[in-house]
Amino acid sequence: MKFGPVPLQEALGGVLAHSVALTRGRLRKGRVLDAADISALGADGHNHVVIARLEPGDVGEDAAASRLAAALVPDPHTAGLRIGAASTGRVNLHSLGPGLLELDTTRIDAANAVHPMITVATLRPWSRCAEGTMVATIKIISYAVPSDALVAASAAGARALALRPPVLRTAELIETSIGAGATGKGRRAIRQRLQRLGADLSRTRLVAHDTAPLAEAIASSAADVILVLTGSATSDLYDTAPEALRAAGGTVTHFGMPVDPGNLLFYGELGGTPVIGLPGCARSPALNGADWVLERILCGVTIGEGDIMRMGVGGLLKEPPSRPRPRE
């Protein structure tokens, strides 16, 4: 692709490199000049114009952006994404419904490394999306790119994006009390979290903060996900709530996470049903580590111990004003 000023009579079919104000209207940067444009420029006294002219093998910005989008998401409906129309070298991708953005960061990095004019910007991996959320934007920066670079970027980024929709629809919240009962604040915050991903808080129960009644409540739950919120924070792997899960016949997969607020979370399962021991910060609607675990579980994403321990980078979250023991 060549850039530079050319005599007006040689500009037909060139891509306007700078916007030009006319007596009547404006010709915007990136416009492919036609005969009417040339006439309007001449009538306004322009003798030269700066254009970009595509060379053999170049692919125009809109076509290039569309082709790259189709490579990243070859089956949009199955991927749960909508590919927008190309304009000024940009194509936006939006979610078709609620869910989490599944992203192959290695492929996105590889696509971005091919040519400086080919760019893909996305949300972070596993970002929660509502219907219509923009999950990525593809931008061809400068009018056109070489076809071989586009082919390489398309291959590098193939199938890098998809939306993981919710698959679990019901949750039960079991709270424990020490003295005073639950205030309802935690229930409201957790219900809101579930509703964002189309799930329902189908049942809530309040039991004494003791292993036996909590184990009985866990064992009798019929929900897709069991949430446990204790009146006293879970301080170790053998505290009341983890022990209650074991007593109910379940297993504890992991305790603790490098996300703050959210350190005191545990999770496990009972007969294939996920069980999450929520940290006290889950009573606040503010983002905390429990959100990242709950969202993945609702969307059927398998979480291993390593996944939890890799959440530390970016895991220093904003403290809610109501936190009883601030960091500082």
Solvent accessible surface area in square Angstrom, and as a share of the most:
residue,aa,sasa,rsa
1,M,55,0.25
2,K,136,0.58
3,F,111,0.46
4,G,19,0.18
5,P,98,0.62
6,V,32,0.18
7,P,41,0.26
8,L,16,0.08
9,Q,146,0.65
10,E,100,0.45
11,A,0,0.00
12,L,102,0.51
13,G,41,0.40
14,G,0,0.00
15,V,13,0.07
16,L,1,0.00
17,A,7,0.05
18,H,111,0.49
19,S,44,0.28
20,V,24,0.14
21,A,70,0.55
22,L,25,0.13
23,T,116,0.68
24,R,219,0.80
25,G,55,0.52
26,R,131,0.48
27,L,14,0.07
28,R,162,0.59
29,K,119,0.51
30,G,22,0.21
31,R,109,0.40
32,V,94,0.54
33,L,2,0.01
34,D,67,0.35
35,A,71,0.55
36,A,72,0.56
37,D,7,0.03
38,I,31,0.16
39,S,73,0.47
40,A,38,0.29
41,L,1,0.00
42,G,36,0.35
43,A,90,0.70
44,D,53,0.28
45,G,56,0.54
46,H,62,0.28
47,N,111,0.57
48,H,111,0.50
49,V,10,0.06
50,V,50,0.28
51,I,4,0.02
52,A,0,0.00
53,R,91,0.33
54,L,68,0.34
55,E,66,0.30
56,P,140,0.88
57,G,47,0.45
58,D,30,0.15
59,V,17,0.10
60,G,24,0.23
61,E,26,0.12
62,D,57,0.30
63,A,53,0.41
64,A,0,0.00
65,A,0,0.00
66,S,48,0.31
67,R,113,0.41
68,L,0,0.00
69,A,0,0.00
70,A,54,0.42
71,A,23,0.18
72,L,0,0.00
73,V,2,0.01
74,P,62,0.39
75,D,67,0.35
76,P,46,0.29
77,H,154,0.69
78,T,108,0.63
79,A,14,0.11
80,G,15,0.14
81,L,1,0.01
82,R,113,0.41
83,I,53,0.27
84,G,20,0.20
85,A,96,0.74
86,A,28,0.22
87,S,65,0.42
88,T,90,0.52
89,G,0,0.00
90,R,94,0.34
91,V,0,0.00
92,N,40,0.20
93,L,0,0.00
94,H,31,0.14
95,S,2,0.02
96,L,75,0.37
97,G,14,0.13
98,P,51,0.32
99,G,0,0.00
100,L,0,0.00
101,L,0,0.00
102,E,60,0.27
103,L,24,0.12
104,D,58,0.30
105,T,64,0.37
106,T,104,0.61
107,R,93,0.34
108,I,12,0.06
109,D,92,0.48
110,A,40,0.31
111,A,0,0.00
112,N,53,0.27
113,A,84,0.65
114,V,53,0.30
115,H,43,0.19
116,P,102,0.64
117,M,53,0.24
118,I,1,0.01
119,T,43,0.25
120,V,8,0.05
121,A,58,0.45
122,T,46,0.27
123,L,62,0.31
124,R,115,0.42
125,P,49,0.31
126,W,51,0.18
127,S,11,0.07
128,R,90,0.33
129,C,2,0.01
130,A,57,0.44
131,E,132,0.59
132,G,37,0.36
133,T,40,0.23
134,M,84,0.38
135,V,2,0.01
136,A,3,0.02
137,T,26,0.15
138,I,0,0.00
139,K,46,0.20
140,I,0,0.00
141,I,90,0.46
142,S,20,0.13
143,Y,19,0.07
144,A,3,0.02
145,V,1,0.00
146,P,50,0.32
147,S,40,0.26
148,D,104,0.54
149,A,11,0.08
150,L,0,0.00
151,V,86,0.50
152,A,47,0.36
153,A,0,0.00
154,S,21,0.14
155,A,68,0.53
156,A,27,0.21
157,G,0,0.00
158,A,32,0.25
159,R,173,0.63
160,A,4,0.03
161,L,6,0.03
162,A,29,0.22
163,L,11,0.05
164,R,70,0.26
165,P,73,0.46
166,P,9,0.06
167,V,86,0.49
168,L,39,0.19
169,R,120,0.44
170,T,45,0.26
171,A,0,0.00
172,E,3,0.01
173,L,0,0.00
174,I,0,0.00
175,E,6,0.03
176,T,5,0.03
177,S,26,0.17
178,I,106,0.54
179,G,78,0.75
180,A,90,0.70
181,G,44,0.42
182,A,41,0.32
183,T,121,0.70
184,G,17,0.17
185,K,85,0.36
186,G,3,0.03
187,R,65,0.24
188,R,140,0.51
189,A,4,0.03
190,I,1,0.01
191,R,87,0.32
192,Q,94,0.42
193,R,11,0.04
194,L,0,0.00
195,Q,107,0.48
196,R,91,0.33
197,L,0,0.00
198,G,43,0.41
199,A,5,0.04
200,D,79,0.41
201,L,10,0.05
202,S,59,0.38
203,R,119,0.43
204,T,39,0.23
205,R,46,0.17
206,L,77,0.38
207,V,29,0.17
208,A,57,0.44
209,H,44,0.20
210,D,79,0.41
211,T,45,0.26
212,A,71,0.55
213,P,42,0.26
214,L,0,0.00
215,A,10,0.08
216,E,127,0.57
217,A,4,0.03
218,I,1,0.00
219,A,58,0.45
220,S,65,0.42
221,S,22,0.14
222,A,104,0.81
223,A,14,0.11
224,D,53,0.27
225,V,0,0.00
226,I,2,0.01
227,L,0,0.00
228,V,1,0.01
229,L,1,0.00
230,T,11,0.06
231,G,42,0.40
232,S,47,0.30
233,A,60,0.46
234,T,12,0.07
235,S,79,0.51
236,D,66,0.34
237,L,65,0.33
238,Y,148,0.56
239,D,35,0.18
240,T,26,0.15
241,A,2,0.01
242,P,0,0.00
243,E,63,0.28
244,A,0,0.00
245,L,0,0.00
246,R,76,0.28
247,A,66,0.51
248,A,21,0.16
249,G,60,0.58
250,G,9,0.08
251,T,74,0.43
252,V,28,0.16
253,T,69,0.40
254,H,20,0.09
255,F,50,0.21
256,G,17,0.16
257,M,9,0.04
258,P,48,0.30
259,V,0,0.00
260,D,28,0.14
261,P,2,0.01
262,G,3,0.03
263,N,57,0.29
264,L,72,0.36
265,L,0,0.00
266,F,2,0.01
267,Y,13,0.05
268,G,5,0.05
269,E,62,0.28
270,L,33,0.16
271,G,82,0.79
272,G,63,0.60
273,T,34,0.20
274,P,30,0.19
275,V,0,0.00
276,I,0,0.00
277,G,2,0.02
278,L,12,0.06
279,P,7,0.04
280,G,39,0.37
281,C,27,0.16
282,A,1,0.01
283,R,75,0.27
284,S,12,0.08
285,P,87,0.54
286,A,37,0.29
287,L,86,0.43
288,N,2,0.01
289,G,0,0.00
290,A,1,0.01
291,D,2,0.01
292,W,29,0.10
293,V,0,0.00
294,L,6,0.03
295,E,14,0.06
296,R,31,0.11
297,I,18,0.09
298,L,1,0.00
299,C,1,0.01
300,G,36,0.35
301,V,14,0.08
302,T,124,0.72
303,I,16,0.08
304,G,28,0.27
305,E,98,0.44
306,G,35,0.34
307,D,40,0.21
308,I,0,0.00
309,M,101,0.45
310,R,173,0.63
311,M,10,0.04
312,G,32,0.30
313,V,149,0.86
314,G,57,0.55
315,G,2,0.02
316,L,136,0.68
317,L,20,0.10
318,K,174,0.74
319,E,44,0.20
320,P,15,0.09
321,P,143,0.90
322,S,69,0.45
323,R,57,0.21
324,P,125,0.79
325,R,206,0.75
326,P,77,0.49
327,R,102,0.37
328,E,199,0.89
